[in-house]
Amino acid sequence: MEEEDDNPPIAVRMDEVTDEMLPESVADSPVGVTVITGYLGAGKSTLVNYILNAQHGKRIAVILNEFGEEIGVERAMINEGQGGALVEEWVELANGCVCCTVKHSLVQALEQLVQRKEKLDHILLETTGLADPAPLVSILWLDDQLESTIKLDSIITVVDAKNLKLQISKHVDSGSFPEAFLQIAFADIVILNKIDLISDEKEKTELEDLKMKIHGINSLATIICTTRCLVDLDEILNRESYGGKSNTHLEELLENSKLLPPSSRHDSGVSTLSIHQPYPVDLNKVNRWLEDLLWENRSSMDIYRCKGVLDVHNSDQIHTIQAVREVYEVVPGREWREAEERINKLVFIGRNLDLKYLEDSFRGCLTII
Ligand SMILES: Nc1nc2c(ncn2[C@@H]2O[C@H](COP(=O)(O)OP(=O)(O)OP(=O)(O)O)[C@@H](O)[C@H]2O)c(=O)[nH]1
């Protein structure tokens, strides 16, 4: 037996790896669902058509969903992989409001789609007329323990570079803010599209300004500039933005640069800010604090998203916080490294965010005051 163990591992080319050769956990891993939002005419259909028709070798189902309208039967299109034929399927959803009746039916319909289609690599859900992606996130962000065959991967918001500039200038000094800002606030990835329409030098500087404004609304979003939504699919699929066990955003959050508060508050009132505090926290107190912030609405803040890392009392594991509106999750991640400074860092995206309130109330969760 010992001799066998001493044999060197046999090298296998990754493109020859079949499901049978993969550990069960990888072969059976749930199919990622990416939600695509964006303002009218920003380029959502252009992105979907590109993904369906490009030669990327991935088998992707696209579901077109008219939220806000009565939901009956929705169309799903599936790319056969090698840039081959498109197959059309109908995914049946019960009528009703997205936050109640459709909840289970949407998840069930997606699970059935995965079961019917062998080796589906990914599902895209294009939403039209959906101003606020949060209800959809709470439907698709499923607990790992449910062992679903699907999992929410990320939210992509397609933005029209030329139009966003106009929208931002129009809404400066105004109390209102366009739904495009809300879609940016919830995005994990912002595709800043129609870059070809920004041509002269002056506009190019404005493009940098636009990126800063997007990060002013949501400093956690990855911005990808495109023309006709031509984007490397590896940059947008399988991001695992909501994976409880995934450490992807943990390392991101530990990077200082991602956490600096924007130099000035965004005029739309939708902004990002972050708090950093040393000393371990009491996990029960953090849960109560989050519930107070997200559920009780005692302050004038409107918190859309929160991501963070925690130094939990009596634990060597970094804990991550992730919240979308009232749904939140705190999970242990990797262990703190020896040289790493143990700290609590939290990033909030929302309206009327109050730094002092957040810092003062969070201090109550520390084990050393
Ligand atoms: N110049 C330019 N035009 C683009 C680009 N991307 C998309 N378009 C055009 O913009 C228009 C709107 O694009 P769509 O993909 O239909 O946008 P959409 O977000 O799906 O639009 P709705 O479904 O109406 O919300 C179309 O005429 C596209 O051909 C781009 O990068 N540059």
The ligand as a Gaussian input file, in Angstrom:
#p B3LYP/6-31G(d) Opt

LIG

0 1
 N      -22.766000      52.794000     -30.433000
 C      -23.072000      51.750000     -29.679000
 N      -24.322000      51.246000     -29.707000
 C      -24.599000      50.175000     -28.942000
 C      -23.616000      49.575000     -28.126000
 N      -24.184000      48.529000     -27.461000
 C      -25.476000      48.487000     -27.862000
 N      -25.732000      49.471000     -28.754000
 C      -27.018000      49.798000     -29.409000
 O      -27.869000      50.386000     -28.435000
 C      -29.228000      50.036000     -28.685000
 C      -29.843000      49.440000     -27.434000
 O      -29.179000      48.202000     -27.139000
 P      -29.952000      46.973000     -26.473000
 O      -28.977000      45.870000     -26.347000
 O      -31.221000      46.703000     -27.200000
 O      -30.285000      47.601000     -25.072000
 P      -31.241000      47.003000     -23.920000
 O      -30.645000      47.425000     -22.645000
 O      -31.462000      45.564000     -24.121000
 O      -32.559000      47.815000     -24.235000
 P      -34.040000      47.570000     -23.623000
 O      -34.382000      46.137000     -23.834000
 O      -34.850000      48.541000     -24.414000
 O      -33.954000      47.990000     -22.203000
 C      -29.200000      49.087000     -29.863000
 O      -29.496000      49.826000     -31.030000
 C      -27.759000      48.581000     -29.898000
 O      -27.341000      48.205000     -31.199000
 C      -22.284000      50.138000     -28.105000
 O      -21.371000      49.708000     -27.399000
 N      -22.092000      51.208000     -28.892000

